[in-house]
Amino acid sequence: MARVLPGPRSSPVLLNVGSGIYSIGDQRWTEVSLDLFVSPLRGQFLSVCGKGEELPFGSAAFGAIVCVGEVLGYSDPSAMLRQFRRVIEKDGVLILDYRSTLSPRFWFKDTFGRMADLVWDEYNGSSERTWVYSPSYVSGLLRDSNFAIQNISSVHRTSAIIRRCGFSSNLAVSIEQTLSIPLVPKRLGDLILVAARAS
């Protein structure tokens, strides 16, 4: 995360949305953790139980927001991004990720290329429903919420093909880590990581 997240420009306070038990751990920032559940937040210095769509903070309270771990897949992305823009200062940085409908996992399925779709996905050995989005849809939501995209990258490009063939996510990731060249272009990655600035 430190490679993507710049240092603070003015406000040194960072909001980690959907943090769970994890901290960003960047000493340049004072981190506030937000999660839907109380138990993962226990023991964290600055933590708030709440929803990303209804942030309990004042306007321009943060210099940066990090929302990774596929939090967007369980949320209303439009409402969440409007809230992010409200609580982040001008020129503040937003880092978020989401699952893409352009992923090879959805090749030859109705989901492929849709703006948004609700799919079943494997998580920690069980199956659950989560939203996936097209990059153009998320980019449009970011623009509508007054964020300027700075960088887009992707991960799980080869592993997405392997999962499409029916193998487990653990095996797919293991195979991808042993290969040095991705089998699909960046725009077809399974997980999209976006860096944007509040305008």
VOKENU-783288 format. One line per field, with one value per atom (N, C-alpha, C, O): x, y, z; residue in one letter; residue number from 1. Coordinates in Angstrom, 3 decimals. Each point is the difference from the previous one (the first is absolute). Last residue first. Example, Ala and Ser with C-alpha at 12.3 -4.5 7.8 and 13.67 -1.06 7.14 Angstrom:
xx 12.850,0.820,-0.770,0.509,-0.219,-0.890,0.900,1.036
yy -2.250,1.190,1.090,1.108,-6.828,1.190,1.200,-0.019
zz 7.080,0.060,0.730,0.169,-0.239,0.000,0.000,0.665
rest S,S,S,S,A,A,A,A
nr 2,2,2,2,1,1,1,1
end
This chain:
xx -11.317,0.135,-1.012,-0.043,2.848,-1.225,0.193,0.954,1.647,0.093,-1.313,-0.695,2.550,-0.663,0.217,0.330,0.915,0.464,-0.617,0.111,-1.246,-0.091,0.579,-0.274,-0.049,0.439,0.075,0.655,-3.142,0.472,0.335,-0.796,0.212,-0.107,0.656,1.180,-1.402,-1.138,-0.254,-1.147,3.424,0.295,-1.268,-1.034,1.882,-0.850,0.314,-0.361,2.795,-1.398,-0.969,-1.154,5.930,-0.316,-1.480,-0.573,1.901,0.375,-0.535,-0.939,2.163,-1.004,0.440,0.791,1.838,-0.570,-1.041,-0.390,5.044,-1.460,-0.523,0.547,4.424,-0.685,-1.507,-0.443,3.599,0.561,-0.732,0.148,-1.542,0.183,0.519,-0.392,-0.729,1.159,0.266,1.108,-4.853,1.229,1.243,1.089,-5.464,0.326,1.322,0.776,-2.511,0.518,0.400,1.050,-3.118,1.307,0.634,1.195,-5.607,0.959,1.404,0.971,-4.462,0.145,1.035,0.834,-2.103,0.846,0.264,1.122,-4.087,1.338,0.961,1.129,-5.749,0.714,1.410,0.920,-3.193,-0.224,0.810,0.990,-2.679,0.915,-0.262,-0.601,-1.584,-0.580,0.906,-0.395,0.860,0.096,-0.465,0.022,0.274,-1.046,-0.022,-1.042,4.489,-1.257,-1.156,-0.915,5.034,0.094,-1.274,-0.497,0.980,-0.194,-0.014,-0.818,1.817,-1.407,-0.315,-1.073,5.546,-0.777,-1.483,-0.705,3.711,0.152,-0.860,-0.617,0.422,-0.299,0.087,-0.943,1.352,-0.735,-0.436,-1.176,2.071,0.672,-0.918,-1.149,1.949,-0.809,0.884,1.201,-1.659,0.783,-0.893,-1.118,1.121,-0.792,0.939,0.741,-0.579,0.633,-0.991,-0.782,-0.484,1.431,0.656,0.903,-6.150,0.790,1.449,0.278,-4.016,0.766,0.904,0.839,-5.747,1.334,0.642,-0.647,-4.074,1.085,1.342,0.715,-5.032,0.238,1.166,0.457,-1.654,-1.231,0.150,-0.677,4.231,-0.112,-1.217,0.081,0.411,1.065,-0.072,0.085,-2.985,-0.405,1.039,-0.349,1.405,-1.072,-0.477,-0.239,3.360,0.630,-1.029,0.269,-1.845,0.664,0.687,-0.039,-1.962,-1.021,0.642,-0.431,3.217,-0.612,-1.069,-0.163,2.341,0.867,-0.620,0.199,-3.427,0.874,0.878,-0.434,-1.447,-0.294,0.911,1.122,-3.457,1.146,-0.406,-1.178,-0.686,-0.136,1.331,1.057,-2.879,0.723,-0.212,-0.263,-1.096,-0.371,0.711,0.085,1.738,-0.843,-0.273,0.716,1.646,-0.500,-0.913,-0.831,5.342,-1.453,-0.406,0.806,3.803,-0.551,-1.502,-0.544,2.976,0.356,-0.692,-0.481,-1.398,0.726,0.220,-0.959,-1.136,0.604,0.772,0.783,-5.250,1.457,0.472,-0.677,-3.936,0.478,1.513,0.540,-3.416,0.497,0.307,0.158,-2.577,0.115,0.357,-0.749,1.694,-0.702,0.274,1.073,-0.353,0.050,-0.771,-0.962,2.116,0.354,0.147,0.935,0.019,-1.131,0.503,1.104,1.717,-0.185,-1.183,-0.166,0.092,1.130,-0.405,-0.924,-2.140,0.612,1.033,0.175,-2.384,-0.803,0.622,-0.205,3.487,-1.113,-0.747,0.549,3.622,-1.077,-1.123,-0.747,4.873,-0.049,-1.095,-0.133,1.636,-1.359,-0.099,-1.062,5.178,-0.911,-1.412,-0.775,4.342,-0.132,-0.901,-0.503,-0.284,0.902,-0.184,-1.117,-1.364,0.821,0.990,0.799,-3.713,-0.810,0.754,-0.468,2.810,-0.421,-0.844,0.265,1.003,0.027,-0.638,-1.008,3.601,-1.282,0.222,0.997,1.628,0.017,-1.395,-0.877,3.718,-1.052,0.198,0.685,1.307,0.470,-1.132,-0.435,1.218,-0.873,0.620,0.350,1.301,0.140,-0.942,-0.173,0.021,0.254,-0.003,-0.626,-0.366,1.283,0.365,1.097,-4.780,0.353,1.444,0.876,-3.261,0.337,0.320,0.304,-3.803,1.403,0.255,-0.849,-3.511,0.879,1.481,0.833,-4.387,-0.397,1.040,0.303,0.140,0.335,-0.353,0.693,-1.835,1.457,0.371,0.872,-5.384,0.428,1.514,0.487,-2.276,-0.458,0.421,0.417,0.402,0.934,-0.419,0.857,-3.721,1.272,0.977,0.658,-4.844,-0.161,1.323,0.312,-0.277,-0.318,-0.115,0.598,0.049,1.200,-0.267,0.842,-3.019,-0.562,1.133,0.273,0.950,-0.478,-0.740,-0.047,2.929,-1.058,-0.739,-0.682,4.472,-0.833,-1.155,-0.882,4.378,-0.986,-0.955,-1.131,4.888,-1.101,-1.103,-1.182,5.689,-1.266,-1.212,-1.090,5.793,-0.552,-1.392,-0.803,2.669,0.423,-0.535,-0.569,0.788,-1.154,0.353,-0.351,2.455,0.355,-1.196,-0.491,1.674,-0.916,0.506,0.320,1.613,0.013,-1.048,-0.357,0.865,0.892,0.072,0.443,-4.618,1.095,0.826,-0.511,-3.508,0.686,1.261,0.832,-4.643,1.434,0.830,0.984,-5.963,0.519,1.496,0.500,-2.545,-0.223,0.625,0.801,-2.572,1.095,-0.387,-0.865,-1.129,-0.294,1.105,0.413,-2.438,1.184,-0.311,-0.541,-1.965,-0.515,1.128,-0.071,0.705,-1.024,-0.557,-0.722,3.918,0.631,-0.985,0.367,-1.194,-0.116,0.689,-0.023,1.199,-0.945,0.051,0.773,2.096,-0.870,-1.035,-0.722,5.915,-1.416,-0.765,0.410,4.895,-0.888,-1.452,-0.396,5.895,-1.074,-0.908,0.369,2.863,0.042,-1.153,-0.765,0.517,0.524,-0.171,-1.033,-0.595,1.440,0.614,1.184,-5.796,0.507,1.510,0.663,-3.542,0.560,0.585,0.700,-3.088,1.323,0.693,1.217,-5.680,1.066,1.331,1.034,-5.226,0.782,1.202,1.093,-3.534,-0.079,0.962,1.100,-1.491,-1.401,-0.138,-1.039,5.243,-0.481,-1.459,-0.456,5.165,-1.457,-0.396,0.513,4.094,-0.562,-1.518,-0.552,4.833,-1.290,-0.605,-0.186,5.522,-1.039,-1.238,0.098,4.302,-0.763,-1.228,-0.820,5.665,-1.414,-0.493,0.471,3.973,-0.214,-1.419,-0.278,1.912,0.299,-0.198,-0.056,-2.339,0.864,0.213,-0.932,-1.984,1.345,0.987,1.207,-6.091,0.847,1.459,0.884,-4.394,0.416,0.848,0.700,-4.659,1.238,0.210,-0.941,-2.846,1.082,1.287,1.003,-5.372,0.072,1.087,0.073,-1.546,1.340,0.057,1.016,-4.223,-0.079,1.285,0.435,0.562,-1.396,-0.051,0.625,2.819,0.103,-1.396,-0.427,2.652,-1.126,0.168,0.104,3.461,-0.427,-1.162,0.020,2.952,-0.918,-0.561,-0.501,3.505,0.700,-0.886,0.506,-1.142,-0.512,0.678,-0.066,1.987,-0.335,-0.495,0.751,1.284,0.253,-0.322,0.760,0.848,-1.032,0.445,1.164,0.888,-0.035,-1.052,-0.472,-0.323,0.998,-0.073,-0.908,-0.406,-0.469,1.095,1.049,-0.220,-1.106,-0.391,-0.337,3.736,0.417,-1.052,0.331,-1.149,0.878,0.483,0.288,-2.839,-0.828,0.873,-0.378
yy 16.448,1.275,1.012,1.133,-5.879,0.780,1.347,0.722,-5.349,1.202,0.726,0.052,-5.550,1.207,1.148,-0.208,-5.363,1.139,1.245,0.204,-5.866,1.359,0.986,-0.086,-5.548,0.942,1.388,0.199,-5.340,1.291,0.901,0.127,-5.699,1.013,1.284,0.007,-3.520,-0.341,1.065,0.368,0.605,-0.543,-0.249,0.620,1.258,-1.152,-0.655,-1.155,4.904,0.452,-1.133,0.247,-1.028,0.655,0.359,-0.129,-3.978,1.400,0.595,-0.516,-4.782,0.912,1.443,0.262,-4.004,-0.561,0.911,-0.233,1.327,-0.170,-0.477,0.348,-1.330,0.812,-0.242,-1.144,-1.143,1.356,0.923,1.219,-5.726,0.470,1.429,0.794,-3.016,-0.680,0.430,-0.185,1.845,0.471,-0.670,0.573,-1.951,1.334,0.512,0.636,-4.686,-0.155,1.356,0.127,-0.090,-0.656,-0.171,0.241,1.366,1.027,-0.594,0.647,-3.639,0.970,1.068,0.343,-3.497,-0.618,0.990,0.085,1.350,-0.190,-0.589,0.470,0.004,1.285,-0.147,0.650,-4.906,0.829,1.291,0.085,-2.557,-0.264,0.973,1.055,-1.223,-0.790,-0.296,-0.728,3.555,-1.424,-0.915,-1.223,5.891,-0.214,-1.464,-0.520,2.007,-0.171,-0.264,-0.757,1.753,-1.304,-0.282,-1.126,5.341,-1.024,-1.382,-0.847,4.409,0.065,-1.021,-0.602,1.286,-0.833,0.017,-0.970,3.754,-1.407,-0.882,-0.957,5.480,-0.121,-1.458,-0.526,3.309,-1.248,-0.097,-0.196,5.126,-1.215,-1.188,0.168,5.472,-1.186,-1.140,-0.044,5.972,-1.215,-1.201,0.166,5.628,-1.222,-1.175,-0.006,5.742,-1.243,-1.150,-0.036,4.663,0.186,-1.246,0.089,2.377,-1.233,0.301,0.649,2.565,-0.120,-1.220,-0.077,1.707,-0.570,-0.088,-0.397,1.812,0.990,-0.562,0.613,-2.915,0.358,0.968,0.250,-2.010,0.627,0.457,0.933,-3.391,1.338,0.742,1.186,-5.632,0.832,1.419,0.973,-4.183,0.360,0.894,0.946,-2.714,0.993,0.452,1.190,-4.693,1.255,1.116,1.133,-5.467,0.566,1.319,0.945,-3.248,0.385,0.669,1.072,-2.955,1.243,0.503,1.208,-5.392,1.160,1.312,1.040,-5.015,0.272,1.200,0.899,-4.341,1.199,0.109,-0.507,-2.974,0.254,1.125,0.146,-2.322,0.765,0.094,0.124,-4.246,1.265,0.692,-0.657,-4.019,0.889,1.335,0.561,-5.622,1.134,0.884,-0.057,-5.014,0.752,1.122,-0.205,-2.367,-0.050,0.875,0.770,-1.286,-1.350,-0.089,-1.105,5.342,-0.761,-1.361,-0.419,2.734,0.825,-0.815,-0.441,0.367,-0.762,0.949,0.826,0.452,-0.074,-0.782,-0.046,1.660,-0.829,-0.081,-0.200,4.527,-1.343,-0.753,0.594,4.080,-0.681,-1.453,-0.710,5.408,-1.273,-0.586,0.186,4.447,-0.543,-1.312,-0.169,2.180,1.135,-0.450,0.403,-4.034,0.754,1.159,-0.042,-3.407,1.320,0.790,1.158,-6.310,0.644,1.325,0.059,-3.252,1.067,0.805,1.191,-5.208,1.222,1.184,1.147,-4.952,0.039,1.313,0.959,-2.232,-0.879,-0.160,-0.978,3.005,-0.240,-1.022,-1.008,2.662,0.161,-0.160,0.231,-0.495,-0.890,0.043,-0.941,3.893,-1.290,-0.995,-0.936,6.240,-1.063,-1.251,-0.321,4.626,-0.360,-1.116,-0.385,2.502,-0.868,-0.385,-0.852,2.161,0.471,-1.022,-1.201,2.792,-1.096,0.466,0.707,2.664,-0.662,-1.139,-0.020,4.283,-1.122,-0.572,0.235,4.735,-1.000,-1.146,0.138,4.927,-1.282,-1.002,-0.197,5.930,-1.149,-1.221,0.037,5.291,-1.187,-1.108,-0.239,6.012,-1.214,-1.214,0.012,4.636,-0.604,-1.197,-0.543,3.286,0.213,-0.452,0.298,-2.713,1.370,0.081,-1.011,-2.519,0.146,1.440,0.641,-2.396,0.006,0.146,0.096,-0.148,0.960,0.090,1.094,-4.316,1.348,1.053,1.010,-5.495,0.161,1.417,0.623,-1.809,0.209,0.185,0.842,-1.940,1.358,0.334,1.121,-5.480,0.955,1.444,0.866,-4.360,-0.035,1.035,0.706,-1.366,0.663,0.065,1.008,-3.397,1.401,0.785,1.068,-5.820,0.765,1.476,0.840,-4.585,0.837,0.928,0.975,-5.862,1.340,0.618,-0.560,-3.462,-0.216,1.298,0.101,-0.394,-1.122,-0.296,-0.790,4.070,0.489,-1.113,0.282,-1.228,0.587,0.475,-0.091,-2.305,-0.199,0.498,-0.558,1.136,-1.217,-0.246,-0.702,5.744,-1.199,-1.239,0.088,5.429,-0.904,-1.214,-0.062,4.982,-1.290,-0.921,-0.174,5.825,-1.099,-1.231,0.046,5.264,-1.181,-0.987,-0.031,4.271,0.279,-1.157,0.169,1.478,-0.922,0.462,0.609,1.615,-0.436,-0.817,-0.169,2.660,0.234,-0.393,0.664,-0.533,0.222,0.289,0.649,-3.594,1.302,0.100,-0.846,-3.887,0.950,1.310,0.037,-4.864,0.883,1.024,0.188,-3.077,0.275,1.029,1.068,-4.335,0.958,0.355,-0.324,-2.815,0.824,1.079,0.890,-4.201,0.918,0.921,1.091,-3.174,-0.357,1.045,1.190,-2.734,0.723,-0.484,-0.892,1.146,-0.984,0.772,0.838,0.569,0.357,-1.131,-0.484,1.907,-0.847,0.406,0.477,0.287,0.865,-0.831,-0.316,-2.253,1.284,0.926,0.418,-5.850,1.019,1.371,0.282,-4.334,0.139,1.012,0.314,-2.359,-0.027,0.061,-0.723,0.393,1.302,0.024,0.945,-4.695,0.187,1.294,0.132,-1.100,-0.910,0.186,-0.048,2.503,0.484,-0.895,0.500,0.392,-0.841,0.480,0.468,1.591,-0.272,-0.717,0.088,3.245,-1.297,-0.154,0.671,2.895,-0.078,-1.377,-0.466,3.520,-1.222,0.027,0.370,3.339,-0.256,-1.201,0.033,2.182,-0.833,-0.129,-0.275,3.623,-0.403,-0.712,0.603,-0.162,0.313,-0.399,-0.984,0.158,1.395,0.463,1.199,-5.762,0.917,1.475,0.846,-5.453,1.023,1.087,0.724,-4.849,-0.047,0.973,-0.235,-1.569,0.380,0.015,-0.420,-2.866,1.395,0.271,-0.890,-3.073,0.434,1.505,0.792,-3.805,-0.029,0.625,0.056,1.589,-1.287,0.066,0.971,2.514,-0.404,-1.414,-0.681,4.025,-1.454,-0.646,-1.005,5.751,-0.449,-1.510,-0.529,4.481,-1.357,-0.622,-0.457,5.717,-0.861,-1.335,-0.045,4.229,-0.937,-0.827,-0.435,5.355,-1.011,-0.817,0.550,3.529,-1.283,-1.143,-1.020,5.961,-0.792,-1.366,-0.737,3.299,0.895,-0.829,-0.219,-2.040,1.355,1.027,0.945,-6.392,1.030,1.337,0.387,-4.966,0.642,1.096,0.420,-4.551,1.053,0.513,-0.352,-4.592,1.093,1.047,-0.305,-3.742,0.701,1.262,1.014,-4.005,0.382,0.848,0.833,-2.742,1.172,0.450,1.181,-5.192,1.196,1.261,1.017
zz -6.520,-0.719,0.519,-0.480,2.161,0.121,-0.696,0.291,-1.716,0.843,0.002,-1.014,0.202,-0.499,0.963,1.168,-2.610,0.796,-0.629,-1.209,1.052,-0.525,1.016,1.197,-2.731,1.034,-0.621,-1.023,-0.027,-0.512,1.184,0.930,-2.124,1.054,-0.501,-0.350,-2.712,0.841,1.057,0.255,-5.218,1.320,0.794,-0.248,-4.348,0.269,1.337,0.226,-2.091,0.094,0.302,0.350,-1.060,1.265,0.141,1.082,-4.367,0.176,1.300,0.607,-0.933,-0.565,0.228,0.906,0.591,-1.222,-0.654,-1.144,4.295,0.047,-1.357,-1.047,3.049,-0.997,0.106,-0.099,2.908,-0.032,-0.965,0.086,3.200,-1.378,0.012,0.855,3.195,-0.575,-1.440,-0.504,3.006,0.635,-0.577,0.047,-1.415,-0.521,0.570,-0.712,2.378,-1.364,-0.570,-0.630,4.834,0.087,-1.381,-0.169,0.462,0.423,0.078,-0.392,-0.569,-1.089,0.336,-0.837,4.148,-1.017,-1.134,-0.498,3.823,0.573,-1.024,-0.135,-0.978,-0.014,0.561,-0.496,-1.917,1.191,-0.083,-0.728,-3.830,1.111,1.147,-0.199,-4.314,1.077,1.174,0.911,-5.055,-0.361,1.131,-0.138,0.731,-1.006,-0.436,-0.401,3.257,0.732,-0.955,0.327,-2.236,0.662,0.798,0.005,-2.009,-1.036,0.637,-0.358,3.171,-0.397,-1.083,0.007,1.493,0.933,-0.346,0.281,-2.712,-0.341,0.903,-0.466,1.485,-1.427,-0.438,-0.592,5.027,-0.243,-1.451,-0.307,1.609,0.456,-0.283,-0.407,-1.231,0.282,0.475,-0.269,-0.328,-0.219,0.327,0.487,-1.288,0.083,-0.267,-0.983,2.393,-0.438,0.164,0.950,-0.348,-0.209,-0.572,-0.831,1.095,0.039,-0.354,-1.008,3.355,-1.244,0.113,0.897,1.533,0.161,-1.376,-0.969,2.243,-0.001,0.461,0.793,-1.700,1.409,0.155,1.115,-5.372,0.504,1.449,0.433,-2.395,-0.616,0.532,0.323,1.074,0.567,-0.563,0.750,-2.551,1.362,0.661,0.706,-4.941,-0.093,1.371,0.210,-0.424,-0.428,-0.104,0.397,0.476,1.185,-0.359,0.789,-4.359,0.976,1.214,0.424,-3.728,-0.492,0.971,0.170,0.698,0.232,-0.482,0.628,0.954,-1.143,0.328,0.720,3.127,-0.785,-1.212,0.006,4.247,-0.865,-0.949,-0.328,5.424,-1.235,-0.726,0.619,2.709,-0.010,-1.347,-1.007,4.434,-1.097,0.145,1.093,0.576,0.393,-1.213,-0.999,3.050,-1.144,0.493,0.884,1.524,-0.160,-1.186,-0.522,2.066,-0.027,-0.095,-0.007,0.001,1.202,0.058,1.053,-4.915,0.970,1.261,0.634,-6.161,1.086,0.912,-0.470,-2.609,-0.004,1.214,1.027,-4.362,1.096,-0.097,-1.088,-0.773,-0.302,1.291,1.066,-3.578,1.285,-0.277,-0.671,-2.332,0.106,1.379,0.575,-4.263,1.361,0.000,-0.749,-3.376,0.863,1.448,0.693,-4.515,0.557,0.850,0.543,-2.741,-0.584,0.522,-0.382,1.365,-0.667,-0.640,-0.812,3.032,0.810,-0.772,0.253,-1.940,-0.126,0.730,-0.397,-1.422,0.948,-0.182,-0.543,-1.680,-0.471,1.025,-0.035,2.279,-1.449,-0.303,0.694,3.737,-0.515,-1.520,-0.579,3.130,0.732,-0.564,0.173,-1.657,-0.695,0.728,-0.622,1.298,0.423,-0.858,-0.407,0.476,-1.162,0.319,-0.854,4.075,-0.864,-1.267,-0.755,5.659,-1.320,-0.753,0.051,5.394,-0.958,-1.303,0.001,3.525,-0.257,-0.981,-0.722,4.116,-0.934,-0.138,0.832,0.725,0.171,-0.976,-1.014,3.194,-0.527,0.230,1.134,-1.178,0.247,-0.669,-1.180,2.958,-0.843,0.463,1.195,-1.095,0.777,-0.912,-1.060,-0.192,-0.363,0.867,-0.128,2.327,-1.412,-0.218,0.811,3.243,-0.387,-1.489,-0.634,2.974,-0.377,-0.428,-0.619,1.889,1.175,-0.345,0.902,-4.293,1.028,1.114,0.478,-3.937,-0.481,1.045,0.120,0.786,-0.016,-0.417,0.605,-0.859,1.387,0.078,0.754,-4.907,0.373,1.430,0.292,-1.825,-0.597,0.281,0.174,1.319,0.713,-0.561,0.764,-2.880,1.295,0.745,0.634,-4.669,-0.266,1.308,0.140,-0.036,-0.343,-0.249,0.315,2.895,-1.061,-0.434,0.700,1.406,0.312,-1.175,-1.095,1.535,0.985,0.308,1.020,-4.009,-0.404,0.929,-0.336,1.146,-0.965,-0.436,-0.396,3.163,0.750,-0.942,0.328,-0.986,-0.706,0.767,-0.130,1.198,0.568,-0.537,0.615,-0.007,-0.723,0.712,1.089,-0.864,0.040,-0.856,-1.178,3.490,-0.585,0.197,1.115,-1.056,0.316,-0.726,-1.187,2.916,-0.859,0.485,1.177,0.848,-1.121,-0.969,-1.136,4.646,-0.292,-1.195,-0.940,2.714,1.220,-0.274,0.892,-3.544,-0.193,1.226,0.328,0.967,-1.350,0.026,0.919,3.116,-0.611,-1.385,-0.398,2.517,0.125,-0.677,-0.876,1.091,1.128,0.267,1.145,-5.695,0.816,1.091,-0.288,-3.084,0.995,0.964,1.185,-4.719,-0.644,0.928,-0.447,1.888,-0.935,-0.687,-0.434,5.418,-1.414,-0.864,0.316,5.073,-0.845,-1.432,-0.350,5.361,-0.615,-0.822,0.540,0.970,0.007,-0.679,-1.055,3.381,-0.794,0.204,1.063,0.406,-0.474,-0.896,-1.132,3.438,0.718,-0.393,0.868,-0.820,-0.906,0.659,0.607,1.405,0.129,-0.958,0.115,-1.507,1.373,0.010,-0.743,-3.206,0.364,1.411,0.365,-2.455,-0.621,0.428,-0.131,1.931,0.454,-0.729,0.666,-1.754,1.131,0.284,0.265,-5.199,1.189,1.082,-0.294,-4.056,0.343,1.335,0.654,-1.660,-0.427,0.434,0.926,-1.145,-0.006,-0.497,-1.018,3.082,-0.578,0.115,1.036,-1.231,0.632,-0.723,-1.216,1.640,-0.603,0.883,1.196,-2.437,1.177,-0.531,-0.692,-2.056,0.182,1.382,0.571,-2.261,-0.415,0.282,-0.017,0.669,1.101,-0.356,0.893,-2.614,-0.586,1.060,0.350,-0.203,0.561,-0.611,0.045,-0.507,-1.137,0.442,-0.746,3.166,0.024,-1.237,-0.483,2.119,-0.651,0.081,-0.069,1.432,0.998,-0.524,0.711,-2.999,0.688,1.061,0.753,-4.113,0.442,0.546,-0.140,-2.240,-0.077,0.457,-0.562,-0.417,-0.049,-0.214,-0.919,2.769,-0.528,0.070,1.060,-1.001,0.347,-0.709,-1.226,2.933,-1.032,0.524,1.151,-0.126,0.514,-1.161,-0.981,1.135,0.085,0.504,0.465,-3.325,1.118,0.035,-0.983,-2.423,1.111,1.181,0.950,-4.492,-0.507,1.076,0.212,0.335,0.100,-0.590,0.108,-2.137,1.307,0.019,-1.057,-2.292,0.226,1.435,0.752,-2.996,0.845,0.201,0.566,-3.026,-0.656,0.759,-0.612,2.205,-1.352,-0.692,-0.844,5.151,0.083,-1.378,-0.197,0.852,0.000,0.000,-0.581
rest S,S,S,S,A,A,A,A,R,R,R,R,A,A,A,A,A,A,A,A,V,V,V,V,L,L,L,L,I,I,I,I,L,L,L,L,D,D,D,D,G,G,G,G,L,L,L,L,R,R,R,R,K,K,K,K,P,P,P,P,V,V,V,V,L,L,L,L,P,P,P,P,I,I,I,I,S,S,S,S,L,L,L,L,T,T,T,T,Q,Q,Q,Q,E,E,E,E,I,I,I,I,S,S,S,S,V,V,V,V,A,A,A,A,L,L,L,L,N,N,N,N,S,S,S,S,S,S,S,S,F,F,F,F,G,G,G,G,C,C,C,C,R,R,R,R,R,R,R,R,I,I,I,I,I,I,I,I,A,A,A,A,S,S,S,S,T,T,T,T,R,R,R,R,H,H,H,H,V,V,V,V,S,S,S,S,S,S,S,S,I,I,I,I,N,N,N,N,Q,Q,Q,Q,I,I,I,I,A,A,A,A,F,F,F,F,N,N,N,N,S,S,S,S,D,D,D,D,R,R,R,R,L,L,L,L,L,L,L,L,G,G,G,G,S,S,S,S,V,V,V,V,Y,Y,Y,Y,S,S,S,S,P,P,P,P,S,S,S,S,Y,Y,Y,Y,V,V,V,V,W,W,W,W,T,T,T,T,R,R,R,R,E,E,E,E,S,S,S,S,S,S,S,S,G,G,G,G,N,N,N,N,Y,Y,Y,Y,E,E,E,E,D,D,D,D,W,W,W,W,V,V,V,V,L,L,L,L,D,D,D,D,A,A,A,A,M,M,M,M,R,R,R,R,G,G,G,G,F,F,F,F,T,T,T,T,D,D,D,D,K,K,K,K,F,F,F,F,W,W,W,W,F,F,F,F,R,R,R,R,P,P,P,P,S,S,S,S,L,L,L,L,T,T,T,T,S,S,S,S,R,R,R,R,Y,Y,Y,Y,D,D,D,D,L,L,L,L,I,I,I,I,L,L,L,L,V,V,V,V,G,G,G,G,D,D,D,D,K,K,K,K,E,E,E,E,I,I,I,I,V,V,V,V,R,R,R,R,R,R,R,R,F,F,F,F,Q,Q,Q,Q,R,R,R,R,L,L,L,L,M,M,M,M,A,A,A,A,S,S,S,S,P,P,P,P,D,D,D,D,S,S,S,S,Y,Y,Y,Y,G,G,G,G,L,L,L,L,V,V,V,V,E,E,E,E,G,G,G,G,V,V,V,V,C,C,C,C,V,V,V,V,I,I,I,I,A,A,A,A,G,G,G,G,F,F,F,F,A,A,A,A,A,A,A,A,S,S,S,S,G,G,G,G,F,F,F,F,P,P,P,P,L,L,L,L,E,E,E,E,E,E,E,E,G,G,G,G,K,K,K,K,G,G,G,G,C,C,C,C,V,V,V,V,S,S,S,S,L,L,L,L,F,F,F,F,Q,Q,Q,Q,G,G,G,G,R,R,R,R,L,L,L,L,P,P,P,P,S,S,S,S,V,V,V,V,F,F,F,F,L,L,L,L,D,D,D,D,L,L,L,L,S,S,S,S,V,V,V,V,E,E,E,E,T,T,T,T,W,W,W,W,R,R,R,R,Q,Q,Q,Q,D,D,D,D,G,G,G,G,I,I,I,I,S,S,S,S,Y,Y,Y,Y,I,I,I,I,G,G,G,G,S,S,S,S,G,G,G,G,V,V,V,V,N,N,N,N,L,L,L,L,L,L,L,L,V,V,V,V,P,P,P,P,S,S,S,S,S,S,S,S,R,R,R,R,P,P,P,P,G,G,G,G,P,P,P,P,L,L,L,L,V,V,V,V,R,R,R,R,A,A,A,A,M,M,M,M
nr 199,199,199,199,198,198,198,198,197,197,197,197,196,196,196,196,195,195,195,195,194,194,194,194,193,193,193,193,192,192,192,192,191,191,191,191,190,190,190,190,189,189,189,189,188,188,188,188,187,187,187,187,186,186,186,186,185,185,185,185,184,184,184,184,183,183,183,183,182,182,182,182,181,181,181,181,180,180,180,180,179,179,179,179,178,178,178,178,177,177,177,177,176,176,176,176,175,175,175,175,174,174,174,174,173,173,173,173,172,172,172,172,171,171,171,171,170,170,170,170,169,169,169,169,168,168,168,168,167,167,167,167,166,166,166,166,165,165,165,165,164,164,164,164,163,163,163,163,162,162,162,162,161,161,161,161,160,160,160,160,159,159,159,159,158,158,158,158,157,157,157,157,156,156,156,156,155,155,155,155,154,154,154,154,153,153,153,153,152,152,152,152,151,151,151,151,150,150,150,150,149,149,149,149,148,148,148,148,147,147,147,147,146,146,146,146,145,145,145,145,144,144,144,144,143,143,143,143,142,142,142,142,141,141,141,141,140,140,140,140,139,139,139,139,138,138,138,138,137,137,137,137,136,136,136,136,135,135,135,135,134,134,134,134,133,133,133,133,132,132,132,132,131,131,131,131,130,130,130,130,129,129,129,129,128,128,128,128,127,127,127,127,126,126,126,126,125,125,125,125,124,124,124,124,123,123,123,123,122,122,122,122,121,121,121,121,120,120,120,120,119,119,119,119,118,118,118,118,117,117,117,117,116,116,116,116,115,115,115,115,114,114,114,114,113,113,113,113,112,112,112,112,111,111,111,111,110,110,110,110,109,109,109,109,108,108,108,108,107,107,107,107,106,106,106,106,105,105,105,105,104,104,104,104,103,103,103,103,102,102,102,102,101,101,101,101,100,100,100,100,99,99,99,99,98,98,98,98,97,97,97,97,96,96,96,96,95,95,95,95,94,94,94,94,93,93,93,93,92,92,92,92,91,91,91,91,90,90,90,90,89,89,89,89,88,88,88,88,87,87,87,87,86,86,86,86,85,85,85,85,84,84,84,84,83,83,83,83,82,82,82,82,81,81,81,81,80,80,80,80,79,79,79,79,78,78,78,78,77,77,77,77,76,76,76,76,75,75,75,75,74,74,74,74,73,73,73,73,72,72,72,72,71,71,71,71,70,70,70,70,69,69,69,69,68,68,68,68,67,67,67,67,66,66,66,66,65,65,65,65,64,64,64,64,63,63,63,63,62,62,62,62,61,61,61,61,60,60,60,60,59,59,59,59,58,58,58,58,57,57,57,57,56,56,56,56,55,55,55,55,54,54,54,54,53,53,53,53,52,52,52,52,51,51,51,51,50,50,50,50,49,49,49,49,48,48,48,48,47,47,47,47,46,46,46,46,45,45,45,45,44,44,44,44,43,43,43,43,42,42,42,42,41,41,41,41,40,40,40,40,39,39,39,39,38,38,38,38,37,37,37,37,36,36,36,36,35,35,35,35,34,34,34,34,33,33,33,33,32,32,32,32,31,31,31,31,30,30,30,30,29,29,29,29,28,28,28,28,27,27,27,27,26,26,26,26,25,25,25,25,24,24,24,24,23,23,23,23,22,22,22,22,21,21,21,21,20,20,20,20,19,19,19,19,18,18,18,18,17,17,17,17,16,16,16,16,15,15,15,15,14,14,14,14,13,13,13,13,12,12,12,12,11,11,11,11,10,10,10,10,9,9,9,9,8,8,8,8,7,7,7,7,6,6,6,6,5,5,5,5,4,4,4,4,3,3,3,3,2,2,2,2,1,1,1,1
end
